[in-house]
């Protein structure tokens, strides 16, 4: 049975966004596997606490992600690169 795992910083996605992500990721997997696999296609969204997530050696928090999402800073600025 297919299993898709998505990890993200806690608080970035709303419950509604997570439900939509689950639906759309399932649809994508079914495109590859076939419709008969839909009932056994799992999608798990795991929230990681802010500060427990990093890139390029820099820990990221919710504020960093929000700043990138809003366009206030570029990713390279959020990670100090």
BANU-494946 format. One record per residue (C-alpha): residue in one letter; x, y, z. Coordinates in steps of 0.1 Angstrom, whole numbers, padded with zeros to 4 digits, always signed. Layout:
AXYZ...
//
This chain:
X+0000+0000+0000X+0014+0034-0009X+0023+0058+0019X+0031+0095+0013X+0046+0114+0043X+0048+0152+0044X+0067+0170+0071X+0063+0207+0078X+0068+0232+0106X+0039+0231+0131X+0014+0259+0125X+0023+0266+0089X-0008+0248+0074X-0043+0251+0086X-0065+0220+0091X-0083+0229+0059X-0051+0231+0040X-0040+0198+0054X-0072+0181+0042X-0068+0196+0008X-0032+0184+0007X-0043+0149+0016X-0069+0149-0011X-0046+0163-0038X-0017+0140-0029X-0040+0110-0030X-0052+0121-0065X-0016+0124-0077X-0007+0089-0064X-0038+0074-0080X-0028+0089-0113X+0003+0066-0112X-0011+0036-0094X-0046+0034-0107X-0080+0041-0092X-0082+0007-0074X-0054+0018-0052X-0073+0049-0038X-0088+0030-0008X-0053+0019+0004X-0033+0051-0004X-0022+0067+0029X-0011+0103+0033X+0004+0114+0067X+0012+0150+0075X+0037+0153+0104X+0041+0186+0122X+0077+0194+0134X+0081+0219+0162X+0096+0252+0152X+0133+0252+0157X+0135+0214+0152X+0136+0220+0114X+0166+0234+0096X+0182+0240+0062X+0217+0247+0053X+0227+0245+0090X+0202+0270+0101X+0172+0262+0124X+0139+0276+0110X+0109+0287+0130X+0073+0296+0121X+0082+0332+0118X+0108+0325+0092X+0083+0305+0071X+0056+0331+0075X+0081+0358+0063X+0090+0337+0032X+0053+0330+0025X+0044+0366+0027X+0072+0376+0004X+0088+0398+0030X+0121+0379+0027X+0136+0354+0003X+0144+0319+0014X+0182+0327+0013X+0176+0356+0037X+0155+0335+0061X+0183+0309+0064X+0210+0335+0066X+0227+0324+0034
//
